[in-house]
Amino acid sequence: MSYIIPAQTRTEIGKGSSRRLRRDGKVPAVIYGAGKEAVAIVFEHKDIINIQSNDDFYTSDLTIVLDGKEVKVRAQAMQRHAFKPMIEHVDFVYA
């Protein structure tokens, strides 16, 4: 199954800006690896909360549409809220 997640490049980096994003229903994330420069991104929480519950989400290649370009990635790590059903941050690696 192929998963497509629309995202935007994130310009503000840090704890304060990440908290503001989460309050607005967004998830901060980063894409790194394969000798490429790390890219900070942000996407809507609703775009990932349902697809991450599938088992193959963690083992299959995902497509992130980043500012109009498709980027193939894999989910590396995900931080979740301690008791709310919320995703706080996701790490992706280039596929």
Protein Blocks (a to p, Z undefined) as FASTA:
>chain_A
ZZdddddddfbgcjklmmmmmmnopacdddeejhiacddddddfklmmmmmmpmklmmmc
cdddeehiacddddfbdcddfkbccdfbdcdddZZ
